[in-house]
Amino acid sequence: MLWSPPSEEYHVAVTPALAAPLNPQKVFQRHPGGCTDRLMFEMPQEMGLIAIAVRQTQGKGRGKNAWLSPLGCALSTLLVCIPVRSPLGQRIPFVQHLMSLAVVEAVRSIPGYQDINLRVKWPNDIYYSDLMKLGGVLVNSTLMGETFYILIGCGFNVTNSNPTICINDLITEYNKEHGAELQPLRADCLIARMATVLEKLIDTFQDQGPNGILPLYYKYWVHSAQQVRLGSAEGPKVWIVGLDDSGFLLVHQENGDVVTVHPDGNSFDMLKNLIVPKQR
């Protein structure tokens, strides 16, 4: 499990539908050392499962990075079951994009909050504009039979201004700039909205494929016409133009070609040192 919520106190909610994570049929209170990856295989596929942490003490980020989790973060691990022979089952990398998008849409779809400058950064980050990270997503999938069991770990700053910035800071700044009176948001409400939005996004993807969700994704992402370099800081310049059918970046080269690029697997910033995968 790449991201898990061992915390001083957290709850595992078992729900009849992904859309109602805070109206569970059962809630189990767990303590440090508890784990959701064992429980997920014991649940019927028609039941939703989400673990919501108040605080993490051993949060893990990508690779060997620590995941800082002070009080005020919205912290959750969500179980989603995806049939292998489905549009999303054939494009599992899109799961992280859907979750990042769900966080942003959970805030910006609230009436009055549509201009809060919360955005997605490929592949799995939530940003304030293109300036500062305030959340992220990590996904761990297990294939059993014809089903992917996917644990989606998500954390984003709601009321904690440190270590970077939080959603309520953005709301406060918006109120000052526009003479508005938007109310601060709560982590539990945003987790509930996030899960509801995610379910809708998954349903849309399963019905329409990537084209069903990409217009909304592009509306909120930070990369339109962004210039990056391939291979190294001195590599050739390319311009980001979108995502391919598998969820990887498409870039426009100086010679006019549009190609798919992948992270090199070594850089902390996944937009640095991008590589063109070898053709098989």
C-alpha positions in Angstrom: 0.0 0.0 0.0 1.6 3.2 -1.1 -0.5 5.5 1.1 -2.1 4.5 4.3 -3.7 6.3 7.2 -2.0 5.0 10.4 -3.0 7.7 12.8 -3.8 8.5 16.3 -7.5 7.9 15.4 -9.3 7.3 12.2 -12.5 5.7 11.0 -13.2 3.1 8.4 -16.6 3.7 6.9 -18.4 1.0 5.0 -21.0 2.5 2.8 -23.7 1.1 0.5 -22.6 3.5 -2.2 -19.4 5.5 -3.0 -21.6 8.6 -3.1 -22.4 8.5 0.6 -19.1 8.1 2.5 -20.3 9.9 5.6 -23.6 8.1 5.9 -22.1 4.6 6.4 -23.8 1.4 7.3 -20.9 0.6 9.6 -18.1 2.6 11.1 -15.1 1.0 12.7 -12.8 3.0 14.9 -9.2 1.9 14.4 -5.8 2.9 15.9 -2.1 3.1 14.9 -1.1 0.0 13.0 -4.6 -0.6 11.6 -4.7 -1.3 7.9 -7.4 -1.1 5.2 -5.7 -3.3 2.6 -6.7 -6.5 4.5 -10.3 -5.3 5.1 -10.8 -4.4 1.4 -10.7 -8.1 0.3 -13.4 -9.0 2.8 -15.9 -6.5 1.5 -18.6 -7.3 -1.1 -17.9 -5.3 -4.3 -21.2 -3.5 -4.0 -20.1 -1.9 -0.7 -18.1 1.2 -0.5 -15.1 1.5 1.8 -13.3 4.6 2.9 -10.8 5.2 5.7 -10.8 8.8 7.0 -7.9 10.0 9.2 -7.9 13.0 11.5 -4.1 12.9 11.5 -1.3 10.7 10.1 1.9 9.9 12.0 3.6 7.8 9.4 2.3 9.1 6.1 4.1 7.9 2.9 4.6 9.8 -0.3 5.9 8.7 -3.7 9.1 6.6 -3.5 10.8 7.2 -0.1 9.2 10.6 0.5 7.4 11.3 3.7 3.8 12.7 3.5 3.4 15.5 6.0 -0.1 15.3 7.6 -0.8 18.0 10.2 -4.2 18.6 11.7 -6.4 20.4 9.2 -5.7 18.1 6.2 -8.5 16.1 4.6 -7.0 12.6 4.7 -8.6 9.5 3.3 -8.0 6.2 1.6 -10.8 5.1 -0.7 -11.4 1.6 -2.2 -12.7 1.4 -5.8 -13.3 -1.8 -7.7 -12.9 -1.6 -11.4 -13.6 -4.4 -13.9 -10.5 -5.1 -16.0 -12.7 -5.3 -19.2 -14.0 -1.8 -18.9 -12.8 1.6 -20.3 -11.2 2.6 -17.0 -9.9 -0.9 -16.4 -7.9 -0.6 -19.6 -6.6 2.8 -18.6 -5.8 2.5 -14.8 -3.3 5.5 -14.9 -6.4 7.7 -15.3 -7.6 6.9 -11.8 -5.1 9.3 -10.2 -6.3 12.0 -12.7 -9.9 11.4 -11.8 -9.2 11.7 -8.0 -7.2 14.9 -8.4 -10.0 16.3 -10.6 -12.6 15.2 -8.0 -10.9 17.3 -5.3 -10.8 20.4 -7.4 -14.4 20.0 -8.6 -15.6 19.2 -5.1 -14.6 22.8 -4.2 -15.2 24.7 -7.4 -18.7 23.2 -8.1 -20.0 24.8 -4.9 -22.1 27.8 -5.8 -20.0 30.9 -5.3 -16.7 29.0 -5.1 -16.2 28.4 -8.8 -13.4 31.0 -9.1 -11.3 29.7 -6.2 -8.0 29.2 -7.9 -7.6 25.5 -7.2 -6.1 23.4 -10.0 -4.7 20.0 -11.0 -1.1 19.3 -11.9 -0.3 16.2 -13.8 -0.2 13.4 -12.8 -1.4 13.5 -9.2 -1.2 16.9 -7.5 -3.6 19.6 -6.4 -2.3 23.1 -6.7 -3.0 26.7 -5.8 -2.8 28.2 -9.3 0.5 26.9 -10.7 2.4 28.2 -7.6 2.1 25.9 -4.7 1.1 22.4 -3.9 -1.6 21.8 -1.3 -2.5 18.2 -1.9 -1.8 15.0 -3.7 -3.0 11.5 -4.7 -1.3 8.1 -4.6 -2.8 5.0 -6.1 -2.1 1.3 -5.4 -3.9 -1.4 -7.4 -4.2 -5.1 -7.0 -5.5 -7.4 -9.7 -7.6 -10.3 -8.6 -9.4 -12.3 -11.3 -11.2 -9.8 -13.5 -11.2 -6.9 -11.0 -8.8 -4.2 -10.0 -9.0 -3.4 -6.3 -7.7 0.1 -6.2 -6.8 2.0 -3.0 -6.7 5.7 -3.7 -4.9 7.7 -1.0 -5.7 11.4 -1.0 -4.6 14.3 1.2 -5.2 18.0 0.8 -4.9 21.0 3.1 -8.2 22.5 4.1 -7.7 24.5 7.3 -3.9 24.2 7.9 -1.8 27.0 6.4 1.4 25.0 7.0 3.5 23.6 5.5 2.4 25.3 2.4 -1.1 26.8 1.9 -4.7 25.6 2.4 -8.1 25.9 0.7 -9.4 28.2 3.4 -6.4 30.5 2.8 -7.5 30.7 -0.9 -11.1 31.5 0.2 -9.9 34.2 2.6 -7.8 35.8 -0.1 -10.7 35.6 -2.6 -13.0 37.4 -0.1 -10.4 40.2 0.4 -9.9 40.7 -3.3 -13.6 40.6 -4.3 -15.4 41.9 -1.3 -17.1 38.5 -0.9 -18.2 36.6 2.2 -17.6 33.0 1.3 -17.5 30.8 4.3 -14.6 28.5 5.2 -14.9 24.9 4.3 -14.6 21.8 6.5 -12.5 18.7 5.7 -15.3 16.2 6.3 -17.7 18.0 4.0 -15.0 18.1 1.3 -14.2 14.4 1.6 -17.9 13.6 1.2 -18.2 15.9 -1.9 -14.9 14.5 -3.3 -16.2 10.9 -3.1 -19.5 11.9 -4.7 -17.8 13.7 -7.6 -15.4 10.8 -8.0 -18.2 8.4 -8.5 -19.8 10.6 -11.2 -16.4 11.0 -12.9 -15.9 7.2 -12.9 -19.4 6.6 -14.3 -18.8 9.2 -17.0 -15.4 7.6 -17.9 -17.0 4.2 -18.1 -19.7 5.5 -20.4 -17.7 7.8 -22.6 -14.0 7.0 -22.1 -11.3 9.7 -21.7 -13.2 12.2 -23.9 -16.0 12.3 -21.3 -13.8 13.8 -18.6 -10.9 15.6 -20.4 -12.7 18.9 -21.1 -13.3 19.4 -17.3 -9.7 18.2 -16.6 -8.2 20.7 -19.1 -10.4 23.4 -17.6 -8.6 23.0 -14.3 -5.1 21.9 -15.2 -2.0 24.1 -15.0 -0.3 22.9 -18.1 -1.9 24.6 -21.1 0.9 25.4 -23.6 3.5 24.9 -20.8 7.0 24.4 -22.1 9.2 21.6 -20.7 12.4 19.9 -21.8 13.0 16.3 -22.6 15.8 14.2 -21.0 17.5 17.0 -19.0 17.5 20.7 -18.2 19.4 21.2 -21.5 17.2 18.8 -23.6 15.0 19.8 -26.5 12.1 22.1 -25.8 8.5 20.7 -26.2 5.1 22.1 -25.4 2.4 20.2 -23.5 -0.8 19.8 -25.5 -2.8 17.3 -23.5 -3.1 13.6 -22.4 -3.0 10.6 -24.6 -5.5 7.7 -24.4 -3.6 6.1 -21.5 -3.3 9.3 -19.4 0.3 10.2 -20.2 1.4 13.6 -21.5 1.3 14.5 -25.1 3.8 17.1 -26.2 4.4 19.1 -29.4 8.0 18.9 -30.6 9.8 21.7 -32.5 9.7 19.6 -35.6 5.9 19.5 -35.5 5.5 15.9 -34.2 3.2 15.2 -31.3 4.5 12.4 -29.1 3.7 10.7 -25.7 6.2 11.3 -22.9 6.7 9.5 -19.6 8.4 10.5 -16.3 12.0 9.2 -16.0 11.1 7.6 -12.7 13.9 9.4 -10.8 12.9 13.1 -10.6 11.0 14.5 -7.6 9.2 16.8 -10.0 7.6 14.4 -12.5 7.6 17.1 -15.2 11.4 17.2 -15.2 13.5 15.0 -17.4 10.6 13.6 -19.3 11.5 10.8 -21.8 10.0 9.5 -25.0 9.4 5.7 -24.4 11.0 3.3 -26.8 8.7 1.9 -29.4 8.3 -1.9 -29.1 
